Amino acid sequence: MKFSNLRNPCILMIISLSFLQAADARTPVSQAFQLSQEVATLRKQGTKGLQVFLKSHSNQLNNPQVRKALDALCQQRDCYASRLYWYTDIEQAKAAAQASGKPILSLRLLGKLDQDLSCANSRFFRVALYPNAQISHLLQDRFILHWQSVRPVPKVTIDFGDGRKLERTVTGNSIHYILDGSGRPIDAIPGLYSPTAFLQQLQQAELVAQEYRQLSVANRDAFLKKYHSDRLQAIQTQWTADLSQLGINSFPRLTQSPNNTSQPPTAELAGSLAVSKMAVERPLLRTIQPTNNRETLAKITDEESWNKIAQLYIADTKLDQNSIALIRAKTKAANLQKLVKNFESAMALDTVRNEYMLHSQIHQWFVEGNQTSNVAILNDKVYAQLFLTPSSDPWLGLAPDDTYSAIDNDGIR
């Protein structure tokens, strides 16, 4: 084989460019492999490993490969915005809590926190709460974070037949539990709260958890009952004050579960308990599920009154610049300001309804000592009685057995 032609500058240039192109083609694969190895090592180091990664890649956080690796390290989608490290093994979280003296914030959700299509409320947490500067700093400094999937989240894909598809999730709610180092529930924050309200809930829960930790084992149950009794009374007092301010004289009992009939809950009713997610899911649910005569939350509680109460707290729902920047990066909406304003209004309504209807019921269960000492048992109770998505219904209200669909096997595959 002759090599004399390699002296030609043009040929040398072509060969050089070919080698460069081949090297460039290998770069993403090589980078992905190196990042995966780095993540595997740093993940074992907990929050310290996260800080090492953020420091070493501080100028590369706009790189999709680096962001994907960061999500794997944090076990949370869009971790570049929140910079929070989450445990997915409760025993590891308990060990970290015991070593640090910090309480555990344990999120229970449908789907997985590190996936785009987790349940709607967990997605809202990732946008409105976790990236919020004050909330992020508090969670980093004062809590051990853990999440656990309750079950997969149902997904619906609508094929428009022209190449366009719309993919969404339906049903499913999320809840944050505050646990001590042994995994014992101290309190819970059900559903989506405004940034200010969520921050206040965290601050209060952290103080209670620290005080609980200092007590002897013999005095802890009585302490929790007293705390939740006081909180229930405070909620009742605030509820009465809000209604008086608006001139409202009649209202449902705070500790009455919204599912007060013997009929199994439907997906539409379960979805109506979370206003922000309902705005996304209602069009789909109306399409895929027939209407029945079951009472909706709008009939149980006057929506106009709820909206008036929510407006009393609208200032607390303002998203900070970190959250708005993340929304801007994730949407193609022409009018971002209007989109944000609508989302903030939905959060305000979620906040008051979650606090007055769901959190008050949880406080009542703690006062009664009603299956609250074990987080797994408590979580089953929450999902069945408050979120209306019981584990006994594998179809989450989407496949009622008393409605004929004219589809073989009712479309169940």
Secondary structure, DSSP 8 states (H G I E B T S, - for coil): ---GGGGSHHHHHHHHHHHHHHHHHHHHHHHHHHHHHHHHHHHTTTHHHHHHHHHHTTT-TTSHHHHHHHHHHHTSTTHHHH----BS-HHHHHHHHHHHT--EEEEEEES-TTSTTS-HHHHHIIIIITTSHHHHHHHHHH-EEEEEEEE---EEEEE-SSS-EEEEE-S---EEEEE-TT--EEEEEES---HHHHHHHHHHHHHHHHHHHHS-HHHHHHHHHHHHHHHHHHHHHHHHHHHHHHT------TTS-S--SSS---HHHHHHTSHHHHHHHHHHHHHHS---S---HHHHS-HHHHHHHHHTTGGGG---HHHHHHHHHH---S-HHHHHHHHHHHHHHHHHHIIIIIIHHHHHHHHHT-S-SSHHHHHHHIIIIISS--TT-TTTTSS-TTS--SSGGGG--
